[in-house]
């Protein structure tokens, strides 16, 4: 049998402390043969706060004549009840019913489970002396909104307070179980789900990848000359063919013969231009090798003639 808890003088626990003392003395009456032993045993648990002050004052009161007249000479069947009454008057609720009504009106489920809330509401309901209809109304107002919505969605609502208690406890347990399972599935994660759903592709043979050399682009010469493809093709003055110039020509050298032929068949104006080209190129006339720069075919030459060719009929002139 457990002994009563240490009492500190709180109003909310006053009645519980008194009931614990009653229960212990009723269970073991042989330990309390006299009134003095009962009183000192109860006062021994009043050790904190205002309860300690009450104990000190009552020990002083026990040495007076009033104590003997009120307690020892009382006609009360169980004289220890006089002490319980004095404790209740000092620390108990003076308007117990009003306090209980306020409690049942303001009680809320909050974070408590459905079963815990039902037990607390039952205690307040029994002390409030409310009727069953009023009790159902107060109980519905004390529930959390999601739980109340689930209760109101039931096809047939309960008609008694006890059935309301059972419905709330059942729905709250279902909701908490669903939340616990959801957390377990979330903790296991999507990895196991993906492993379960993944299947290797059927009839698929892995083929070795063929090695391919890396393609290296040739670096471009920044000094390279860009060819203008819109101009006419280049003509060789040695062989008369297009596509190359005279210094790259593979045919026998015919430039001097062609120069003499061109001089003899040209007019005075063309001879002046040809003479200017020969003299500017540093050529030696009369047995030397003439050097003439290649000119693109179809290109007109608009140069200022500064020298005039000799006025002879044939080239080279007679000595």
VMD Tcl script that draws the C-alpha trace (Angstrom):
set ca {
  {0.00 0.00 0.00}
  {1.52 3.33 -1.08}
  {1.71 6.18 1.40}
  {0.20 9.59 0.57}
  {2.35 12.05 -1.43}
  {4.04 15.03 0.20}
  {1.51 17.85 0.32}
  {2.52 21.46 -0.43}
  {-0.78 23.27 0.20}
  {-2.05 23.46 -3.42}
  {-5.83 23.73 -3.76}
  {-5.96 21.40 -6.75}
  {-4.34 18.50 -4.84}
  {-5.92 19.08 -1.42}
  {-8.80 16.67 -1.86}
  {-6.51 14.03 -3.33}
  {-4.16 14.24 -0.36}
  {-7.02 13.82 2.10}
  {-8.40 10.82 0.21}
  {-4.96 9.17 0.16}
  {-4.68 9.50 3.94}
  {-8.16 8.03 4.40}
  {-7.39 5.10 2.14}
  {-4.14 4.21 3.89}
  {-5.67 4.33 7.41}
  {-8.63 2.23 6.28}
  {-6.31 -0.39 4.78}
  {-4.04 -0.59 7.89}
  {-6.12 0.33 10.96}
  {-3.81 -1.62 13.27}
  {-1.08 0.97 12.77}
  {-3.26 3.81 14.13}
  {-4.67 2.80 17.51}
  {-5.06 6.36 18.90}
  {-6.15 9.78 17.63}
  {-2.79 11.32 18.45}
  {-0.97 8.83 16.23}
  {-3.37 9.49 13.36}
  {-2.96 13.27 13.57}
  {0.83 13.24 13.79}
  {1.02 10.77 10.89}
  {-1.05 13.04 8.62}
  {0.90 16.15 9.66}
  {4.14 14.33 8.80}
  {3.32 14.57 5.08}
  {2.74 18.34 5.19}
  {6.33 19.46 4.72}
  {6.38 22.08 1.91}
  {5.06 25.59 1.42}
  {1.85 26.67 3.14}
  {1.21 23.11 4.32}
  {4.32 23.32 6.50}
  {3.00 26.51 8.16}
  {-0.31 24.78 8.84}
  {1.52 21.86 10.43}
  {3.57 24.12 12.70}
  {0.50 26.05 13.85}
  {-1.50 22.88 14.46}
  {1.28 21.32 16.57}
  {1.12 24.42 18.75}
  {-2.69 24.19 18.81}
  {-2.51 20.57 20.08}
  {-1.06 21.81 23.40}
  {-4.10 24.02 24.14}
  {-7.40 23.33 25.92}
  {-9.42 24.07 22.78}
  {-7.79 21.09 21.04}
  {-8.89 18.77 23.84}
  {-12.45 20.09 23.73}
  {-12.77 20.04 19.93}
  {-10.93 16.82 19.15}
  {-10.47 14.50 22.11}
  {-13.88 15.17 23.67}
  {-15.75 15.29 20.33}
  {-18.68 12.94 19.67}
  {-17.60 12.43 16.03}
  {-17.44 8.68 15.21}
  {-14.07 9.09 13.47}
  {-12.33 12.05 15.08}
  {-9.61 12.21 12.38}
  {-12.27 13.57 10.02}
  {-12.12 16.82 12.04}
  {-8.49 17.25 10.95}
  {-9.40 16.53 7.32}
  {-12.09 19.17 7.49}
  {-9.69 21.77 8.91}
  {-7.18 20.96 6.13}
  {-9.87 21.32 3.50}
  {-11.06 24.64 4.93}
  {-7.49 25.93 4.85}
  {-6.47 24.70 1.38}
  {-9.55 23.28 -0.36}
  {-11.82 24.91 -2.91}
  {-14.48 27.04 -1.17}
  {-16.80 26.89 -4.21}
  {-16.09 23.51 -5.62}
  {-19.02 23.35 -8.00}
  {-18.23 26.72 -9.60}
  {-14.62 25.69 -10.09}
  {-15.71 22.41 -11.64}
  {-18.07 24.17 -14.03}
  {-15.30 26.50 -15.11}
  {-12.98 23.55 -15.58}
  {-15.39 21.57 -17.76}
  {-16.11 24.67 -19.82}
  {-12.47 25.51 -20.53}
  {-11.04 22.02 -20.86}
  {-9.46 21.27 -24.26}
  {-7.95 18.14 -25.77}
  {-4.79 19.82 -27.09}
  {-1.91 17.38 -27.48}
  {-3.52 14.68 -25.34}
  {-4.70 11.46 -26.88}
  {-8.39 10.70 -27.10}
  {-8.25 8.25 -24.20}
  {-6.39 10.67 -21.91}
  {-8.81 13.47 -22.69}
  {-11.82 11.25 -22.00}
  {-10.50 10.34 -18.54}
  {-9.92 13.99 -17.59}
  {-13.32 15.01 -18.90}
  {-15.04 12.26 -16.92}
  {-13.62 13.60 -13.67}
  {-14.73 17.15 -14.42}
  {-18.16 15.97 -15.57}
  {-18.83 14.00 -12.42}
  {-17.93 16.96 -10.22}
  {-19.95 19.44 -12.26}
  {-23.30 17.62 -11.76}
  {-24.28 18.45 -15.34}
  {-26.94 16.46 -17.14}
  {-26.05 14.09 -19.98}
  {-27.20 16.39 -22.79}
  {-25.18 19.30 -21.40}
  {-22.27 16.92 -20.86}
  {-22.35 15.84 -24.56}
  {-22.35 19.45 -25.66}
  {-19.37 20.33 -23.45}
  {-17.52 17.20 -24.54}
  {-17.86 18.03 -28.26}
  {-16.60 21.54 -27.65}
  {-13.50 20.19 -25.89}
  {-12.35 18.07 -28.84}
  {-9.84 19.12 -31.46}
  {-11.45 20.29 -34.70}
  {-10.12 17.46 -36.98}
  {-11.30 14.80 -34.54}
  {-14.69 16.47 -34.11}
  {-15.13 16.64 -37.90}
  {-14.50 12.90 -38.17}
  {-17.02 12.22 -35.40}
  {-19.67 14.37 -37.07}
  {-19.13 12.49 -40.36}
  {-20.34 9.24 -38.79}
  {-23.71 8.18 -40.30}
  {-25.37 7.65 -36.91}
  {-24.21 9.93 -34.13}
  {-24.08 8.55 -30.57}
  {-26.93 9.48 -28.26}
  {-25.22 8.88 -24.91}
  {-22.06 10.29 -23.38}
  {-20.49 6.85 -22.94}
  {-20.94 6.11 -26.67}
  {-19.34 9.45 -27.47}
  {-16.38 8.42 -25.33}
  {-16.02 5.15 -27.27}
  {-16.32 6.83 -30.66}
  {-13.68 9.45 -29.88}
  {-11.23 6.90 -28.54}
  {-11.69 4.63 -31.58}
  {-11.27 7.36 -34.20}
  {-8.30 8.91 -32.40}
  {-6.54 5.54 -32.23}
  {-7.12 4.98 -35.96}
  {-5.69 8.39 -36.82}
  {-2.61 7.92 -34.63}
  {-2.00 4.47 -36.09}
  {-2.19 5.87 -39.62}
  {0.29 8.62 -38.74}
  {2.70 6.08 -37.22}
  {2.55 3.90 -40.34}
  {3.13 6.93 -42.55}
  {6.28 7.79 -40.60}
  {7.53 4.21 -40.89}
  {7.03 4.22 -44.67}
  {8.71 7.61 -44.96}
  {11.68 6.39 -42.89}
  {12.15 3.40 -45.16}
  {12.25 5.90 -48.04}
  {11.81 5.66 -51.75}
  {15.03 3.68 -52.17}
  {13.42 0.38 -51.24}
  {10.39 1.20 -53.40}
  {12.57 1.90 -56.41}
  {14.52 -1.30 -55.85}
  {11.25 -3.22 -55.65}
  {9.80 -1.73 -58.84}
  {13.01 -1.75 -60.92}
  {13.50 -4.66 -63.30}
  {16.48 -5.23 -65.58}
  {15.66 -4.91 -69.32}
  {14.88 -8.26 -70.87}
  {16.87 -9.69 -73.81}
  {19.31 -6.84 -73.76}
  {22.93 -7.73 -74.39}
  {25.56 -5.30 -73.46}
  {27.70 -4.38 -76.44}
  {31.27 -3.22 -75.98}
  {31.81 0.32 -77.04}
  {34.09 0.78 -80.03}
  {37.11 2.98 -79.55}
  {37.13 6.10 -81.65}
  {40.21 8.29 -81.96}
  {39.82 11.87 -81.07}
  {39.53 14.16 -84.07}
  {42.12 16.89 -83.85}
  {41.50 19.94 -85.93}
  {44.46 21.39 -87.83}
  {45.43 24.73 -86.38}
  {44.89 27.56 -88.80}
  {47.81 29.74 -89.86}
  {46.90 33.30 -88.84}
  {49.17 34.64 -91.63}
  {47.59 32.60 -94.38}
  {46.24 34.58 -97.32}
  {42.53 34.27 -98.03}
  {41.72 33.62 -101.68}
  {39.08 35.78 -103.24}
  {37.01 33.23 -105.17}
  {35.01 35.96 -106.94}
  {38.02 37.06 -109.08}
  {38.93 35.61 -112.48}
  {41.29 32.59 -112.62}
  {45.04 33.23 -112.75}
  {46.71 32.68 -116.14}
  {50.31 31.61 -116.68}
  {52.35 33.91 -118.99}
  {54.70 31.07 -119.87}
  {52.33 28.45 -121.23}
  {49.09 30.46 -121.44}
  {47.12 28.01 -119.26}
  {44.99 28.97 -116.23}
  {45.28 27.69 -112.70}
  {48.94 28.52 -111.98}
  {51.51 31.23 -112.35}
  {54.65 31.31 -114.49}
  {57.20 30.61 -111.76}
  {55.34 27.39 -110.90}
  {54.96 26.36 -114.55}
  {56.36 22.96 -115.53}
  {56.48 23.75 -119.31}
  {59.70 24.88 -121.09}
  {60.48 28.57 -120.70}
  {58.86 30.51 -123.54}
  {58.53 33.93 -122.04}
  {61.18 35.75 -124.15}
  {59.74 34.37 -127.40}
  {56.25 35.39 -126.38}
  {57.54 38.87 -125.44}
  {59.08 39.41 -128.92}
  {55.92 38.15 -130.59}
  {53.73 40.43 -128.51}
  {56.01 43.47 -129.29}
  {55.92 42.95 -133.00}
  {52.17 42.55 -133.15}
  {51.29 45.45 -130.83}
  {50.47 49.08 -131.46}
  {52.49 52.03 -130.18}
  {50.27 52.40 -127.11}
  {50.55 48.71 -126.20}
  {54.31 48.85 -126.77}
  {54.57 51.80 -124.35}
  {52.73 49.78 -121.69}
  {54.83 46.70 -122.37}
  {58.00 48.79 -122.24}
  {56.95 50.28 -118.88}
  {56.36 46.80 -117.46}
  {59.72 45.53 -118.69}
  {61.67 48.52 -117.38}
  {59.99 48.47 -113.98}
  {60.82 44.81 -113.59}
  {64.56 45.41 -114.16}
  {64.82 43.38 -117.36}
  {67.78 43.58 -119.78}
  {66.85 43.90 -123.40}
  {69.14 42.45 -126.07}
  {70.08 39.00 -124.91}
  {69.06 39.02 -121.21}
  {66.08 37.26 -119.65}
  {63.03 39.44 -119.36}
  {60.96 39.28 -116.15}
  {57.30 40.15 -116.35}
  {54.91 39.94 -113.41}
  {51.75 37.87 -113.99}
  {48.52 39.82 -114.34}
  {45.15 38.24 -113.74}
  {43.28 37.70 -116.97}
  {40.52 40.19 -117.59}
  {42.03 42.87 -115.33}
  {42.51 46.25 -116.95}
  {45.75 48.10 -116.29}
  {45.32 51.82 -115.67}
  {48.88 52.84 -115.01}
  {50.53 56.12 -115.84}
  {53.27 55.64 -118.46}
  {56.32 57.53 -117.47}
  {58.58 56.11 -120.18}
  {58.01 55.81 -123.94}
  {59.11 52.76 -125.89}
  {61.49 53.22 -128.87}
  {59.60 53.82 -132.10}
  {60.85 50.90 -134.17}
  {58.91 48.52 -136.30}
  {60.37 45.35 -134.94}
  {61.96 44.20 -131.70}
  {64.76 44.14 -130.97}
  {65.91 47.21 -132.93}
  {68.85 46.90 -135.26}
  {72.20 47.88 -133.90}
}
mol new
graphics top color blue
foreach p $ca { graphics top sphere $p radius 0.5 }
foreach p [lrange $ca 0 end-1] q [lrange $ca 1 end] { graphics top cylinder $p $q radius 0.2 }
display resetview
